[in-house]
Amino acid sequence: MAQNPFHLAFPVSDLEATRDFFTGVLGCETGRSSERWIDFDFFGHQVVAHLDDREHKTAPTNPVDGEQVPASHFGVILDWNEWHTLADKLKAANVEFLIKPNIRFEGEVGEQATMFFTEPSGNALEFKSFKDMSQIFAT
């Protein structure tokens, strides 16, 4: 069964820095936009950066497999090779990782490659991959 694209809106403090990051670093195309928001094609999904003039706070974290994972984050599950290509691209672009690219739950159910970083306004992004995609919802 084909997956429906999701839609997510998120606040940003600098619309142009967000555009540069999503297009230049992540390779996303833009859709509609205004002076206060931009649509991005986020790996086939629609995410919308909305300018928010309030102060942005760092998200709280929760411990997961020995790491402090931002409680508020979004991202995409990529193909294994695509994830590794993106990790290399982010390293080459000197992106500062909250959690460096690594394998989580190694040797366990749900083993996955994962990495966390923030976009320019501090919103946390997680990109992950499973060698066995049937493990996405495994318990």
N, CA, C and O atoms as CSV, one atom per row, in Angstrom:
chain,resi,resn,atom,element,x,y,z
A,1,MET,N,N,0.840,-1.179,0.000
A,1,MET,CA,C,0.000,0.000,0.000
A,1,MET,C,C,0.887,1.246,0.000
A,1,MET,O,O,1.821,1.354,0.795
A,2,ALA,N,N,0.592,2.163,-0.880
A,2,ALA,CA,C,1.373,3.404,-0.978
A,2,ALA,C,C,1.133,4.279,0.253
A,2,ALA,O,O,0.022,4.342,0.780
A,3,GLN,N,N,2.175,4.938,0.690
A,3,GLN,CA,C,2.078,5.843,1.835
A,3,GLN,C,C,1.568,7.207,1.390
A,3,GLN,O,O,1.960,7.711,0.338
A,4,ASN,N,N,0.696,7.798,2.192
A,4,ASN,CA,C,0.270,9.169,1.940
A,4,ASN,C,C,1.333,10.120,2.460
A,4,ASN,O,O,1.905,9.878,3.523
A,5,PRO,N,N,1.609,11.192,1.739
A,5,PRO,CA,C,2.564,12.164,2.259
A,5,PRO,C,C,1.993,12.849,3.498
A,5,PRO,O,O,0.792,13.111,3.569
A,6,PHE,N,N,2.847,13.135,4.464
A,6,PHE,CA,C,2.382,13.874,5.632
A,6,PHE,C,C,2.624,15.353,5.441
A,6,PHE,O,O,3.393,15.764,4.573
A,7,HIS,N,N,1.959,16.149,6.262
A,7,HIS,CA,C,2.107,17.603,6.279
A,7,HIS,C,C,2.498,17.997,7.693
A,7,HIS,O,O,1.891,17.543,8.663
A,8,LEU,N,N,3.508,18.838,7.804
A,8,LEU,CA,C,3.963,19.314,9.102
A,8,LEU,C,C,4.338,20.776,8.979
A,8,LEU,O,O,5.071,21.152,8.064
A,9,ALA,N,N,3.847,21.604,9.884
A,9,ALA,CA,C,4.233,23.012,9.949
A,9,ALA,C,C,5.075,23.199,11.201
A,9,ALA,O,O,4.786,22.609,12.242
A,10,PHE,N,N,6.113,24.016,11.105
A,10,PHE,CA,C,6.998,24.239,12.246
A,10,PHE,C,C,7.452,25.694,12.273
A,10,PHE,O,O,7.569,26.327,11.224
A,11,PRO,N,N,7.711,26.233,13.479
A,11,PRO,CA,C,8.108,27.636,13.603
A,11,PRO,C,C,9.591,27.834,13.356
A,11,PRO,O,O,10.410,26.995,13.731
A,12,VAL,N,N,9.933,28.946,12.724
A,12,VAL,CA,C,11.329,29.315,12.510
A,12,VAL,C,C,11.519,30.791,12.825
A,12,VAL,O,O,10.571,31.575,12.771
A,13,SER,N,N,12.740,31.159,13.152
A,13,SER,CA,C,13.043,32.554,13.469
A,13,SER,C,C,13.689,33.290,12.298
A,13,SER,O,O,13.740,34.520,12.293
A,14,ASP,N,N,14.183,32.547,11.305
A,14,ASP,CA,C,14.853,33.153,10.156
A,14,ASP,C,C,14.465,32.371,8.904
A,14,ASP,O,O,14.988,31.286,8.650
A,15,LEU,N,N,13.553,32.927,8.136
A,15,LEU,CA,C,13.012,32.227,6.973
A,15,LEU,C,C,14.072,31.991,5.895
A,15,LEU,O,O,14.101,30.917,5.293
A,16,GLU,N,N,14.933,32.963,5.642
A,16,GLU,CA,C,15.938,32.800,4.588
A,16,GLU,C,C,17.006,31.776,4.981
A,16,GLU,O,O,17.443,30.990,4.139
A,17,ALA,N,N,17.429,31.774,6.238
A,17,ALA,CA,C,18.391,30.761,6.689
A,17,ALA,C,C,17.771,29.367,6.592
A,17,ALA,O,O,18.447,28.399,6.244
A,18,THR,N,N,16.483,29.281,6.903
A,18,THR,CA,C,15.771,28.007,6.790
A,18,THR,C,C,15.716,27.568,5.337
A,18,THR,O,O,15.973,26.402,5.036
A,19,ARG,N,N,15.382,28.487,4.422
A,19,ARG,CA,C,15.347,28.167,2.987
A,19,ARG,C,C,16.720,27.664,2.537
A,19,ARG,O,O,16.818,26.644,1.856
A,20,ASP,N,N,17.772,28.379,2.918
A,20,ASP,CA,C,19.127,27.987,2.513
A,20,ASP,C,C,19.478,26.596,3.012
A,20,ASP,O,O,20.065,25.803,2.276
A,21,PHE,N,N,19.121,26.291,4.263
A,21,PHE,CA,C,19.444,24.994,4.844
A,21,PHE,C,C,18.665,23.870,4.167
A,21,PHE,O,O,19.245,22.859,3.769
A,22,PHE,N,N,17.362,24.047,4.039
A,22,PHE,CA,C,16.539,22.981,3.467
A,22,PHE,C,C,16.838,22.755,1.988
A,22,PHE,O,O,16.808,21.615,1.525
A,23,THR,N,N,17.125,23.814,1.242
A,23,THR,CA,C,17.428,23.639,-0.178
A,23,THR,C,C,18.895,23.282,-0.403
A,23,THR,O,O,19.201,22.346,-1.141
A,24,GLY,N,N,19.805,24.028,0.231
A,24,GLY,CA,C,21.230,23.846,-0.009
A,24,GLY,C,C,21.843,22.639,0.661
A,24,GLY,O,O,22.655,21.942,0.053
A,25,VAL,N,N,21.468,22.374,1.912
A,25,VAL,CA,C,22.077,21.260,2.657
A,25,VAL,C,C,21.285,19.974,2.469
A,25,VAL,O,O,21.858,18.922,2.185
A,26,LEU,N,N,19.957,20.057,2.629
A,26,LEU,CA,C,19.140,18.845,2.534
A,26,LEU,C,C,18.678,18.534,1.113
A,26,LEU,O,O,18.235,17.417,0.845
A,27,GLY,N,N,18.773,19.502,0.196
A,27,GLY,CA,C,18.405,19.257,-1.192
A,27,GLY,C,C,16.913,19.275,-1.455
A,27,GLY,O,O,16.458,18.707,-2.448
A,28,CYS,N,N,16.139,19.916,-0.587
A,28,CYS,CA,C,14.685,19.996,-0.765
A,28,CYS,C,C,14.321,21.066,-1.788
A,28,CYS,O,O,14.984,22.098,-1.887
A,29,GLU,N,N,13.271,20.807,-2.538
A,29,GLU,CA,C,12.708,21.811,-3.441
A,29,GLU,C,C,11.707,22.647,-2.658
A,29,GLU,O,O,11.147,22.185,-1.663
A,30,THR,N,N,11.483,23.884,-3.111
A,30,THR,CA,C,10.474,24.723,-2.478
A,30,THR,C,C,9.188,24.686,-3.302
A,30,THR,O,O,9.195,24.419,-4.503
A,31,GLY,N,N,8.097,24.963,-2.613
A,31,GLY,CA,C,6.796,25.088,-3.264
A,31,GLY,C,C,6.333,26.526,-3.093
A,31,GLY,O,O,7.093,27.468,-3.315
A,32,ARG,N,N,5.087,26.680,-2.700
A,32,ARG,CA,C,4.552,28.016,-2.479
A,32,ARG,C,C,5.270,28.666,-1.302
A,32,ARG,O,O,5.843,27.994,-0.444
A,33,SER,N,N,5.219,30.018,-1.291
A,33,SER,CA,C,5.822,30.741,-0.180
A,33,SER,C,C,5.209,32.131,-0.087
A,33,SER,O,O,4.520,32.586,-0.999
A,34,SER,N,N,5.470,32.787,1.021
A,34,SER,CA,C,5.076,34.178,1.219
A,34,SER,C,C,6.179,34.833,2.043
A,34,SER,O,O,7.250,34.252,2.223
A,35,GLU,N,N,5.927,36.020,2.534
A,35,GLU,CA,C,6.911,36.684,3.399
A,35,GLU,C,C,7.014,36.002,4.755
A,35,GLU,O,O,7.969,36.261,5.488
A,36,ARG,N,N,6.054,35.127,5.121
A,36,ARG,CA,C,6.001,34.539,6.455
A,36,ARG,C,C,6.068,33.015,6.463
A,36,ARG,O,O,6.095,32.426,7.543
A,37,TRP,N,N,6.097,32.349,5.307
A,37,TRP,CA,C,6.166,30.891,5.286
A,37,TRP,C,C,6.720,30.381,3.962
A,37,TRP,O,O,6.688,31.073,2.945
A,38,ILE,N,N,7.236,29.135,4.001
A,38,ILE,CA,C,7.760,28.457,2.811
A,38,ILE,C,C,7.358,26.990,2.886
A,38,ILE,O,O,7.546,26.342,3.916
A,39,ASP,N,N,6.800,26.463,1.784
A,39,ASP,CA,C,6.550,25.019,1.644
A,39,ASP,C,C,7.820,24.355,1.119
A,39,ASP,O,O,8.473,24.878,0.216
A,40,PHE,N,N,8.164,23.206,1.687
A,40,PHE,CA,C,9.281,22.407,1.188
A,40,PHE,C,C,8.803,21.011,0.833
A,40,PHE,O,O,7.950,20.442,1.514
A,41,ASP,N,N,9.362,20.460,-0.246
A,41,ASP,CA,C,9.186,19.049,-0.567
A,41,ASP,C,C,10.262,18.320,0.233
A,41,ASP,O,O,11.424,18.255,-0.167
A,42,PHE,N,N,9.849,17.783,1.355
A,42,PHE,CA,C,10.750,17.140,2.315
A,42,PHE,C,C,10.701,15.629,2.079
A,42,PHE,O,O,9.996,14.897,2.773
A,43,PHE,N,N,11.472,15.181,1.078
A,43,PHE,CA,C,11.553,13.769,0.737
A,43,PHE,C,C,10.165,13.208,0.418
A,43,PHE,O,O,9.815,12.104,0.835
A,44,GLY,N,N,9.377,14.000,-0.338
A,44,GLY,CA,C,8.047,13.579,-0.744
A,44,GLY,C,C,6.937,13.994,0.204
A,44,GLY,O,O,5.768,13.692,-0.038
A,45,HIS,N,N,7.285,14.676,1.267
A,45,HIS,CA,C,6.303,15.143,2.241
A,45,HIS,C,C,6.309,16.670,2.253
A,45,HIS,O,O,7.293,17.303,1.870
A,46,GLN,N,N,5.205,17.244,2.694
A,46,GLN,CA,C,5.105,18.702,2.713
A,46,GLN,C,C,5.369,19.219,4.129
A,46,GLN,O,O,4.597,18.964,5.053
A,47,VAL,N,N,6.464,19.942,4.275
A,47,VAL,CA,C,6.723,20.628,5.542
A,47,VAL,C,C,6.733,22.125,5.252
A,47,VAL,O,O,7.186,22.574,4.199
A,48,VAL,N,N,6.223,22.878,6.214
A,48,VAL,CA,C,6.067,24.311,6.014
A,48,VAL,C,C,6.727,25.054,7.161
A,48,VAL,O,O,6.361,24.883,8.324
A,49,ALA,N,N,7.701,25.877,6.820
A,49,ALA,CA,C,8.373,26.721,7.812
A,49,ALA,C,C,7.578,28.016,7.936
A,49,ALA,O,O,7.396,28.743,6.960
A,50,HIS,N,N,7.110,28.292,9.149
A,50,HIS,CA,C,6.346,29.514,9.422
A,50,HIS,C,C,7.187,30.441,10.292
A,50,HIS,O,O,7.685,30.033,11.341
A,51,LEU,N,N,7.341,31.672,9.860
A,51,LEU,CA,C,8.087,32.661,10.635
A,51,LEU,C,C,7.354,32.922,11.949
A,51,LEU,O,O,6.156,33.206,11.960
A,52,ASP,N,N,8.087,32.822,13.045
A,52,ASP,CA,C,7.536,33.025,14.383
A,52,ASP,C,C,8.463,33.996,15.102
A,52,ASP,O,O,9.638,33.694,15.315
A,53,ASP,N,N,7.947,35.146,15.472
A,53,ASP,CA,C,8.770,36.199,16.067
A,53,ASP,C,C,9.066,35.982,17.549
A,53,ASP,O,O,9.843,36.729,18.145
A,54,ARG,N,N,8.453,34.970,18.137
A,54,ARG,CA,C,8.723,34.695,19.555
A,54,ARG,C,C,10.070,33.992,19.716
A,54,ARG,O,O,10.625,33.459,18.755
A,55,GLU,N,N,10.581,33.999,20.939
A,55,GLU,CA,C,11.847,33.325,21.235
A,55,GLU,C,C,11.673,31.813,21.120
A,55,GLU,O,O,10.691,31.255,21.609
A,56,HIS,N,N,12.628,31.159,20.474
A,56,HIS,CA,C,12.604,29.707,20.335
A,56,HIS,C,C,13.420,29.097,21.453
A,56,HIS,O,O,14.530,29.542,21.745
A,57,LYS,N,N,12.862,28.076,22.075
A,57,LYS,CA,C,13.547,27.401,23.179
A,57,LYS,C,C,14.046,26.037,22.729
A,57,LYS,O,O,13.489,25.425,21.817
A,58,THR,N,N,15.088,25.578,23.373
A,58,THR,CA,C,15.622,24.251,23.096
A,58,THR,C,C,14.663,23.203,23.645
A,58,THR,O,O,14.167,23.334,24.764
A,59,ALA,N,N,14.404,22.172,22.865
A,59,ALA,CA,C,13.489,21.108,23.282
A,59,ALA,C,C,14.089,20.292,24.413
A,59,ALA,O,O,15.299,20.067,24.440
A,60,PRO,N,N,13.251,19.843,25.356
A,60,PRO,CA,C,13.743,18.922,26.381
A,60,PRO,C,C,14.156,17.603,25.735
A,60,PRO,O,O,13.791,17.330,24.591
A,61,THR,N,N,14.905,16.795,26.452
A,61,THR,CA,C,15.378,15.521,25.913
A,61,THR,C,C,14.917,14.357,26.774
A,61,THR,O,O,14.537,14.526,27.932
A,62,ASN,N,N,14.961,13.179,26.180
A,62,ASN,CA,C,14.679,11.920,26.873
A,62,ASN,C,C,15.811,10.954,26.575
A,62,ASN,O,O,16.353,10.959,25.469
A,63,PRO,N,N,16.180,10.115,27.556
A,63,PRO,CA,C,17.228,9.128,27.281
A,63,PRO,C,C,16.704,7.989,26.406
A,63,PRO,O,O,15.672,7.387,26.703
A,64,VAL,N,N,17.437,7.700,25.316
A,64,VAL,CA,C,17.117,6.591,24.424
A,64,VAL,C,C,18.428,5.912,24.056
A,64,VAL,O,O,19.295,6.523,23.432
A,65,ASP,N,N,18.571,4.656,24.439
A,65,ASP,CA,C,19.745,3.860,24.079
A,65,ASP,C,C,21.051,4.600,24.376
A,65,ASP,O,O,21.976,4.584,23.563
A,66,GLY,N,N,21.124,5.245,25.536
A,66,GLY,CA,C,22.347,5.912,25.973
A,66,GLY,C,C,22.549,7.311,25.433
A,66,GLY,O,O,23.593,7.912,25.687
A,67,GLU,N,N,21.591,7.855,24.700
A,67,GLU,CA,C,21.700,9.212,24.148
A,67,GLU,C,C,20.551,10.071,24.673
A,67,GLU,O,O,19.507,9.548,25.064
A,68,GLN,N,N,20.746,11.385,24.679
A,68,GLN,CA,C,19.689,12.323,25.037
A,68,GLN,C,C,19.014,12.796,23.746
A,68,GLN,O,O,19.553,13.633,23.021
A,69,VAL,N,N,17.829,12.247,23.472
A,69,VAL,CA,C,17.098,12.516,22.239
A,69,VAL,C,C,16.139,13.686,22.459
A,69,VAL,O,O,15.388,13.688,23.435
A,70,PRO,N,N,16.153,14.684,21.566
A,70,PRO,CA,C,15.198,15.788,21.691
A,70,PRO,C,C,13.764,15.250,21.672
A,70,PRO,O,O,13.385,14.497,20.775
A,71,ALA,N,N,12.976,15.646,22.674
A,71,ALA,CA,C,11.602,15.154,22.769
A,71,ALA,C,C,10.754,15.653,21.603
A,71,ALA,O,O,9.806,14.978,21.200
A,72,SER,N,N,11.071,16.796,21.069
A,72,SER,CA,C,10.358,17.335,19.908
A,72,SER,C,C,11.312,17.317,18.719
A,72,SER,O,O,12.330,18.008,18.713
A,73,HIS,N,N,10.968,16.524,17.724
A,73,HIS,CA,C,11.781,16.462,16.505
A,73,HIS,C,C,10.947,15.854,15.385
A,73,HIS,O,O,9.899,15.256,15.632
A,74,PHE,N,N,11.420,16.011,14.155
A,74,PHE,CA,C,10.792,15.350,13.016
A,74,PHE,C,C,11.868,14.960,12.037
A,74,PHE,O,O,13.005,15.423,12.129
A,75,GLY,N,N,11.511,14.106,11.097
A,75,GLY,CA,C,12.483,13.663,10.106
A,75,GLY,C,C,11.885,12.642,9.183
A,75,GLY,O,O,10.667,12.560,9.019
A,76,VAL,N,N,12.754,11.864,8.580
A,76,VAL,CA,C,12.353,10.912,7.560
A,76,VAL,C,C,13.146,9.625,7.746
A,76,VAL,O,O,14.284,9.642,8.215
A,77,ILE,N,N,12.526,8.510,7.371
A,77,ILE,CA,C,13.219,7.223,7.317
A,77,ILE,C,C,13.658,7.022,5.874
A,77,ILE,O,O,12.832,6.953,4.964
A,78,LEU,N,N,14.954,6.929,5.681
A,78,LEU,CA,C,15.537,6.796,4.346
A,78,LEU,C,C,15.976,5.368,4.077
A,78,LEU,O,O,16.122,4.562,4.996
A,79,ASP,N,N,16.181,5.071,2.812
A,79,ASP,CA,C,16.836,3.839,2.394
A,79,ASP,C,C,18.234,3.816,3.022
A,79,ASP,O,O,18.842,4.868,3.217
A,80,TRP,N,N,18.741,2.629,3.335
A,80,TRP,CA,C,20.030,2.475,4.026
A,80,TRP,C,C,21.155,3.229,3.319
A,80,TRP,O,O,21.892,3.975,3.963
A,81,ASN,N,N,21.298,3.049,2.018
A,81,ASN,CA,C,22.376,3.721,1.285
A,81,ASN,C,C,22.147,5.227,1.212
A,81,ASN,O,O,23.096,6.003,1.320
A,82,GLU,N,N,20.893,5.646,1.031
A,82,GLU,CA,C,20.574,7.071,0.980
A,82,GLU,C,C,20.896,7.750,2.315
A,82,GLU,O,O,21.376,8.884,2.338
A,83,TRP,N,N,20.629,7.047,3.437
A,83,TRP,CA,C,20.948,7.585,4.764
A,83,TRP,C,C,22.452,7.826,4.888
A,83,TRP,O,O,22.878,8.880,5.358
A,84,HIS,N,N,23.254,6.848,4.466
A,84,HIS,CA,C,24.707,6.984,4.566
A,84,HIS,C,C,25.225,8.108,3.662
A,84,HIS,O,O,26.146,8.832,4.041
A,85,THR,N,N,24.643,8.256,2.480
A,85,THR,CA,C,25.025,9.346,1.582
A,85,THR,C,C,24.707,10.693,2.227
A,85,THR,O,O,25.529,11.609,2.183
A,86,LEU,N,N,23.521,10.823,2.827
A,86,LEU,CA,C,23.160,12.070,3.500
A,86,LEU,C,C,24.080,12.335,4.691
A,86,LEU,O,O,24.507,13.473,4.889
A,87,ALA,N,N,24.393,11.320,5.479
A,87,ALA,CA,C,25.300,11.498,6.620
A,87,ALA,C,C,26.646,12.042,6.146
A,87,ALA,O,O,27.194,12.957,6.762
A,88,ASP,N,N,27.178,11.493,5.066
A,88,ASP,CA,C,28.451,11.978,4.521
A,88,ASP,C,C,28.330,13.422,4.037
A,88,ASP,O,O,29.237,14.228,4.245
A,89,LYS,N,N,27.205,13.747,3.390
A,89,LYS,CA,C,26.973,15.110,2.898
A,89,LYS,C,C,26.903,16.099,4.070
A,89,LYS,O,O,27.469,17.189,3.994
A,90,LEU,N,N,26.218,15.725,5.138
A,90,LEU,CA,C,26.094,16.603,6.303
A,90,LEU,C,C,27.452,16.806,6.981
A,90,LEU,O,O,27.778,17.914,7.407
A,91,LYS,N,N,28.233,15.745,7.078
A,91,LYS,CA,C,29.580,15.862,7.659
A,91,LYS,C,C,30.432,16.805,6.809
A,91,LYS,O,O,31.135,17.658,7.349
A,92,ALA,N,N,30.374,16.657,5.477
A,92,ALA,CA,C,31.150,17.513,4.579
A,92,ALA,C,C,30.719,18.971,4.672
A,92,ALA,O,O,31.527,19.874,4.455
A,93,ALA,N,N,29.434,19.208,4.997
A,93,ALA,CA,C,28.910,20.570,5.146
A,93,ALA,C,C,29.144,21.113,6.555
A,93,ALA,O,O,28.686,22.205,6.892
A,94,ASN,N,N,29.862,20.340,7.376
A,94,ASN,CA,C,30.171,20.721,8.759
A,94,ASN,C,C,28.931,21.004,9.594
A,94,ASN,O,O,28.927,21.897,10.441
A,95,VAL,N,N,27.873,20.226,9.342
A,95,VAL,CA,C,26.672,20.328,10.176
A,95,VAL,C,C,27.025,19.826,11.567
A,95,VAL,O,O,27.668,18.787,11.718
A,96,GLU,N,N,26.602,20.567,12.578
A,96,GLU,CA,C,26.853,20.167,13.966
A,96,GLU,C,C,25.754,19.197,14.394
A,96,GLU,O,O,24.573,19.545,14.384
A,97,PHE,N,N,26.141,17.997,14.763
A,97,PHE,CA,C,25.177,16.975,15.150
A,97,PHE,C,C,24.850,17.065,16.631
A,97,PHE,O,O,25.734,17.271,17.463
A,98,LEU,N,N,23.561,16.906,16.954
A,98,LEU,CA,C,23.162,16.706,18.346
A,98,LEU,C,C,23.541,15.288,18.754
A,98,LEU,O,O,24.056,15.051,19.847
A,99,ILE,N,N,23.272,14.355,17.850
A,99,ILE,CA,C,23.685,12.956,17.996
A,99,ILE,C,C,24.298,12.550,16.657
A,99,ILE,O,O,23.618,12.530,15.631
A,100,LYS,N,N,25.581,12.231,16.684
A,100,LYS,CA,C,26.300,11.891,15.452
A,100,LYS,C,C,25.712,10.634,14.816
A,100,LYS,O,O,25.106,9.810,15.501
A,101,PRO,N,N,25.894,10.493,13.500
A,101,PRO,CA,C,25.417,9.283,12.821
A,101,PRO,C,C,25.950,8.034,13.516
A,101,PRO,O,O,27.152,7.897,13.741
A,102,ASN,N,N,25.035,7.131,13.848
A,102,ASN,CA,C,25.403,5.918,14.562
A,102,ASN,C,C,24.332,4.852,14.372
A,102,ASN,O,O,23.281,5.101,13.781
A,103,ILE,N,N,24.622,3.655,14.887
A,103,ILE,CA,C,23.659,2.554,14.863
A,103,ILE,C,C,23.083,2.423,16.270
A,103,ILE,O,O,23.815,2.239,17.243
A,104,ARG,N,N,21.754,2.521,16.359
A,104,ARG,CA,C,21.043,2.419,17.637
A,104,ARG,C,C,20.414,1.030,17.735
A,104,ARG,O,O,20.015,0.443,16.729
A,105,PHE,N,N,20.333,0.517,18.952
A,105,PHE,CA,C,19.741,-0.798,19.236
A,105,PHE,C,C,20.464,-1.899,18.462
A,105,PHE,O,O,19.847,-2.852,17.987
A,106,GLU,N,N,21.776,-1.747,18.347
A,106,GLU,CA,C,22.571,-2.698,17.573
A,106,GLU,C,C,22.356,-4.120,18.064
A,106,GLU,O,O,22.469,-4.404,19.257
A,107,GLY,N,N,22.041,-5.022,17.118
A,107,GLY,CA,C,21.823,-6.427,17.425
A,107,GLY,C,C,20.483,-6.724,18.068
A,107,GLY,O,O,20.214,-7.866,18.439
A,108,GLU,N,N,19.633,-5.704,18.208
A,108,GLU,CA,C,18.325,-5.879,18.833
A,108,GLU,C,C,17.214,-5.669,17.808
A,108,GLU,O,O,17.462,-5.246,16.679
A,109,VAL,N,N,15.987,-5.972,18.224
A,109,VAL,CA,C,14.831,-5.668,17.382
A,109,VAL,C,C,14.797,-4.156,17.165
A,109,VAL,O,O,14.987,-3.386,18.106
A,110,GLY,N,N,14.554,-3.737,15.930
A,110,GLY,CA,C,14.486,-2.308,15.626
A,110,GLY,C,C,15.830,-1.646,15.417
A,110,GLY,O,O,15.923,-0.419,15.455
A,111,GLU,N,N,16.891,-2.442,15.193
A,111,GLU,CA,C,18.211,-1.851,14.926
A,111,GLU,C,C,18.089,-0.833,13.799
A,111,GLU,O,O,17.450,-1.091,12.779
A,112,GLN,N,N,18.712,0.330,13.999
A,112,GLN,CA,C,18.558,1.416,13.031
A,112,GLN,C,C,19.765,2.332,13.003
A,112,GLN,O,O,20.466,2.493,14.002
A,113,ALA,N,N,19.993,2.920,11.859
A,113,ALA,CA,C,20.965,4.003,11.727
A,113,ALA,C,C,20.212,5.288,12.035
A,113,ALA,O,O,19.080,5.465,11.584
A,114,THR,N,N,20.823,6.182,12.794
A,114,THR,CA,C,20.138,7.423,13.156
A,114,THR,C,C,21.132,8.558,13.323
A,114,THR,O,O,22.316,8.339,13.579
A,115,MET,N,N,20.630,9.769,13.172
A,115,MET,CA,C,21.423,10.980,13.427
A,115,MET,C,C,20.448,12.116,13.712
A,115,MET,O,O,19.342,12.161,13.173
A,116,PHE,N,N,20.884,13.026,14.567
A,116,PHE,CA,C,20.089,14.200,14.930
A,116,PHE,C,C,20.916,15.457,14.723
A,116,PHE,O,O,22.113,15.483,15.009
A,117,PHE,N,N,20.265,16.495,14.222
A,117,PHE,CA,C,20.894,17.806,14.079
A,117,PHE,C,C,19.766,18.830,14.067
A,117,PHE,O,O,18.592,18.464,14.004
A,118,THR,N,N,20.114,20.095,14.127
A,118,THR,CA,C,19.087,21.131,14.097
A,118,THR,C,C,19.180,21.939,12.816
A,118,THR,O,O,20.236,22.043,12.192
A,119,GLU,N,N,18.037,22.509,12.441
A,119,GLU,CA,C,18.037,23.468,11.348
A,119,GLU,C,C,18.336,24.833,11.975
A,119,GLU,O,O,18.419,24.919,13.201
A,120,PRO,N,N,18.501,25.900,11.194
A,120,PRO,CA,C,18.991,27.173,11.735
A,120,PRO,C,C,18.192,27.783,12.894
A,120,PRO,O,O,18.757,28.542,13.682
A,121,SER,N,N,16.906,27.476,13.019
A,121,SER,CA,C,16.111,28.022,14.118
A,121,SER,C,C,16.104,27.126,15.348
A,121,SER,O,O,15.452,27.440,16.344
A,122,GLY,N,N,16.828,26.007,15.283
A,122,GLY,CA,C,16.949,25.126,16.439
A,122,GLY,C,C,15.976,23.971,16.485
A,122,GLY,O,O,15.968,23.222,17.462
A,123,ASN,N,N,15.148,23.798,15.458
A,123,ASN,CA,C,14.256,22.640,15.416
A,123,ASN,C,C,15.084,21.390,15.150
A,123,ASN,O,O,15.898,21.358,14.228
A,124,ALA,N,N,14.869,20.361,15.965
A,124,ALA,CA,C,15.637,19.128,15.837
A,124,ALA,C,C,15.073,18.253,14.727
A,124,ALA,O,O,13.860,18.091,14.597
A,125,LEU,N,N,15.976,17.696,13.931
A,125,LEU,CA,C,15.639,16.775,12.854
A,125,LEU,C,C,16.317,15.442,13.121
A,125,LEU,O,O,17.468,15.398,13.555
A,126,GLU,N,N,15.602,14.360,12.861
A,126,GLU,CA,C,16.189,13.024,12.943
A,126,GLU,C,C,16.003,12.335,11.609
A,126,GLU,O,O,14.901,12.293,11.062
A,127,PHE,N,N,17.085,11.801,11.096
A,127,PHE,CA,C,17.020,10.958,9.916
A,127,PHE,C,C,17.457,9.577,10.349
A,127,PHE,O,O,18.463,9.421,11.042
A,128,LYS,N,N,16.698,8.574,9.939
A,128,LYS,CA,C,17.030,7.210,10.329
A,128,LYS,C,C,16.849,6.269,9.165
A,128,LYS,O,O,16.290,6.634,8.131
A,129,SER,N,N,17.327,5.049,9.342
A,129,SER,CA,C,17.201,4.020,8.332
A,129,SER,C,C,17.239,2.657,9.010
A,129,SER,O,O,17.864,2.483,10.056
A,130,PHE,N,N,16.569,1.709,8.403
A,130,PHE,CA,C,16.579,0.327,8.853
A,130,PHE,C,C,17.100,-0.530,7.712
A,130,PHE,O,O,16.654,-0.381,6.574
A,131,LYS,N,N,18.038,-1.426,7.998
A,131,LYS,CA,C,18.460,-2.369,6.960
A,131,LYS,C,C,17.274,-3.235,6.561
A,131,LYS,O,O,17.122,-3.602,5.396
A,132,ASP,N,N,16.436,-3.555,7.540
A,132,ASP,CA,C,15.233,-4.353,7.320
A,132,ASP,C,C,14.036,-3.466,7.631
A,132,ASP,O,O,13.696,-3.263,8.797
A,133,MET,N,N,13.390,-2.931,6.578
A,133,MET,CA,C,12.285,-1.989,6.765
A,133,MET,C,C,11.105,-2.610,7.512
A,133,MET,O,O,10.260,-1.880,8.031
A,134,SER,N,N,11.029,-3.935,7.578
A,134,SER,CA,C,9.946,-4.566,8.338
A,134,SER,C,C,10.126,-4.341,9.834
A,134,SER,O,O,9.221,-4.636,10.615
A,135,GLN,N,N,11.276,-3.825,10.241
A,135,GLN,CA,C,11.576,-3.586,11.658
A,135,GLN,C,C,11.099,-2.216,12.159
A,135,GLN,O,O,11.242,-1.915,13.344
A,136,ILE,N,N,10.542,-1.394,11.285
A,136,ILE,CA,C,10.144,-0.033,11.679
A,136,ILE,C,C,9.226,-0.037,12.895
A,136,ILE,O,O,9.413,0.764,13.811
A,137,PHE,N,N,8.241,-0.921,12.919
A,137,PHE,CA,C,7.294,-0.973,14.024
A,137,PHE,C,C,7.459,-2.221,14.887
A,137,PHE,O,O,6.573,-2.554,15.675
A,138,ALA,N,N,8.583,-2.908,14.743
A,138,ALA,CA,C,8.821,-4.134,15.504
A,138,ALA,C,C,8.919,-3.823,17.000
A,138,ALA,O,O,9.418,-2.771,17.397
A,139,THR,N,N,8.434,-4.755,17.815
A,139,THR,CA,C,8.498,-4.583,19.279
A,139,THR,C,C,9.409,-5.607,19.906
A,139,THR,O,O,9.584,-5.614,21.125
